[in-house]
Amino acid sequence: MRRNILSRILLTGLFALTALTTVKAQSFNAFILSGKASTLGMGDVAFLAPELTTHKVDAAVSYGQWTPASLKYSTIQAGGFLGLNESFGIRLDYRNNLFAAFDQIDENGNVKGTVKPTEQRLLVGATFRLAEAIYIDINGKYLSSDIIGNKASAFAGDVAFNYVKDGLTVGLKGADIGMKYKFGDTPYALPMRVMAGGSYRIAPGEKHAVTLAADLGYILPKEYGAFTAALGTEYAFNQMIYARAGYHFSSAVAPRFASFGLGFAFKGIGLDAAYLLGPSGNAWTAGLHVTL
């Protein structure tokens, strides 16, 4: 019974946007998606222009509700980026995944209370400009999880190389590269990702701009073994109104969904929202950001 409850919570932690059958218990997959409304609205594409090329300050807070067939799941995220000069910037991000409360059942089938599992991630990172058009992003992460009194934690990291020039961004990325973690006595590997992709921003006039983006990825080690792909587009009018659409595909493990988004910005203050349509349920997320 307890094992079944853990499996049920795991499925919820993957944003419950697709039927997931190959994931081991509680493998921090709830952090596979970015949680950022502006990128989720574009299918959660991974290779947009680095913050260092667009803003000196970018601070944001967001909230999302993920609603599969029966259980609800929410996420709260806050963080920001600070460019210290043209060649170096730092970022800090905190995220808390809140699972729906459910009854805890003992070995005899009796309800002995309710529990509300949580997962947390703390990310600290930096962006370096190595040459005129070459940038590297490095992030360190601490992940923790608490489910029915079973706790686990792990350290992981990301590294990405981007070529950015004249509206074009092309990149390679390794994400969630880290140690194994344990629930009980059994070690589990983190779902690491290797990705490649890019984006291109076209600005035919002063008031109009279109961004096209795509990426391909693979989730490993072999027990996960899933291919991913994302396509996204954004239309911007006068740097004030943004319309977004995208699609995110995964052969297993990660969510599969279509997405739509809207954004509004004025004098550095913006609102973004995204709505996701998945085979097992829909989701929405919204956020406030300040850019300078």
Phi, psi and omega in degrees: 000314182295323179297322178296320179297318179298319179295321180297317179294322178302314181300321177296320181296343176269025179068002173048039180263353177206160179287119186248125186232354188245008187263138177280166189301124170051071184250029176060024179290346177297347180261007180297317178278155186289325185083356182269124188300320184294324179273328175297324177296342178254026180080014182060044177296150191258345190237067169268169182302135179301149180304326183298336180270350186239326185216151171275326179227133176215101180245141185209154172222142183213161178219139180223148175240127181245119190236091173286194187304322185228328186256151177250151183213138181225159179222140176240133184220140178212142179178186181190168179233140178230116175275115183280331173199190183289348185242359185206136176211158182235155179223153176219134183214137177235139181220137179233117177265123185248114178277156176294143176293144178212163181285136174266129187246134180277183184295340180267003179086011181265142177284124181243015177142178178246151179228155179224091183298153178221155171225144181227149176222131173244124183240133174233130184208179180208154173240132179241137172265108185276329179210186185305321184234010184249126181233148175233132175252133177229127178234143169246141185229143168243123182246136177220151182215144178224109180231115178051042178082354176269119184246147176211154178211161180200155172252142180212171180211160175237149170217134182220140175246131182231137170255123186231119181198130173052047178084353181260133173234125176232133186212164172233143184213140168243125187236145177058043175276116185191193185280165171281159178232166184231134162249111189074226182258003185260122178278144177231143177275145173292149176283092181280151182231141172242128189222153174216147180173194181186178177212158179218128181255123180249127180236086183290343179207176182295332186255356185234141175207142178233133176245130176245136184214151178203152174208159175232147181207169177221133179260129180224168014284191192296336179291340173269302172047061183233141173265144178230156176205149178218142174231139180205156177216153178220133172249128181243132177247116174058026182055029181234322183238133184231133175239132188227153175205153180189176176216137180239125182245144170214138178284340177187170173070298184273161180293158174234126185197158166259151184218154177221147182211157175227149176216149178225136181220144178206121179051045174087355179250129185223155174239135179229146176216147178221146177235130185244137179242111180241164183294338181251003181154164182253171184207161174216155174212148181217150182207159176245134179224156177234126179233143179226000000 
